[in-house]
């Protein structure tokens, strides 16, 4: 039977030939690249939001607005020096996060896509948890009047500045890395990798 099937296939007749051709056609359609600007608005919107740079841009705008709201809305636009102090205090942490992501971007360029959350070890999560817990404790102590000489307006001004700068380092890191490598980063909520060639217009 194997010999007969081989002869039939060699002569151009095989019951699986049509199926194989159909599968190849499906694969070609699946791999087809949609030019930028084509397709529905929903497709373009999904493509735009899938770019890591745009996701971080939205988060940066959100944290800046939240920081300004905490300072101006809750603090009453007072203690501007403390607001600037919060920005200065948040700069090293923001820069450290940007440097960490820069290393991840270089790993993606040399090795391939990565599961983003797997790139943060226990030490990173411990430091983050301690920082958040300490901030909440300080805020609570000020709120109940346990720290003399420090008012709620003062602490909200400081944390407003700190929060507003939190994503700037990461955004700058993405902009500089993508400009230097002429590549785009894509993130689907789990996997961070490079956008496929042809899915964006050449620079």
C-alpha positions, 0 to 999 in steps of 0.5 A: 500500500505504501508503494501504491500511494507513493506511485499515485503521489508521484503521478500527481494523484493523492487523496491528500493533495487538495487538502494540503493545498488548501492548508497552504492557502490558509497559511498564506492568508494567515501570514499576510501582512495588512498594510498600515492604514488599511482595514477597519478602524477597530483593527487600526485601534487594536494595532495602535494599543498593541504597541508597547510605547503607546501603552506606556504613554497612556499610563504615563499620562494617567500617572501625571494626571493622578499626581497633579490631581493629588497635589492640586485637588487634594492638597489645594495647590499648596507646598509646591516645594514638596511637590518638586521634592517628590518629583526629585525623589521619584526620579532615581526610581523612575530611571532605575525602572527605565534601565531595567526595561532597557536590559529587557529590550536588549534581551528581546532583540538578541534572544526573542520575545519574553514573558514580561513578568518573568523578568522581575525576580523576588527582590524586585517585588520585595522592594516594590512591596516595601516601598508601597507599604511604607508609603501607605504607612506614612500617609496613614500616620499623617492622617491620624496625626502621629507625625508632628509638624507634617500635615496631610497637605504636605504629604499629598504634595510630596506623593503627588510629585512622586507619582507623577514622575513614576512612568517617565523613565520607562517612557524615555527608555522605550523612545530612545531604544526604539529610535536607536534600533529602528524597531517597535515593541509589541505587548499583548498583556503577557508576551513582550516582543518585537513587532513583525516586519511589515506591520509598520511603515518603514522609517 
